[in-house]
Amino acid sequence: MSSLENRLTTGLRGRYEILRPLGEGGMAVVFLARDLKHDRGVALKVLRPEISADIGAERFLREIKMAAGLTHPHILPVYDSGEADGLLFYVMPNMEGRSLRERLEREKHVSLDEA
């Protein structure tokens, strides 16, 4: 278990159970978690601490605010957000299935209608 995962586990104890990493990018890491209050699987996105220290958290906070303000059938809602053990995070539904990257690697081309 990584130190980031340990910090999240400690900071979110009683609210979310961190199960495993789902993916990561340049700014954040996404974990599969269990929302203990509502007994549901969720995706929990957390800003990398080194990014927060280097460039600040403003961009991630704007992302949270923007995502929380969007309502559309093809956009995941924000369930929760906050800070845990000094880490900024937000929570959204976990969508099971393959990623777009996996599909493109498998199929190579997607029709214009599907794109």
Secondary structure, 3 states (H helix, E strand, C coil): CCHHHHHHHHHCCCCEEEEEEEEECCCEEEEEEEECCCCEEEEEEEECHHHHHHHCCHHHHHHHHHHHHCCCCCCCCCCEEEEECCEEEEEEECCCCCCHHHHHHHHCCCCCCCC
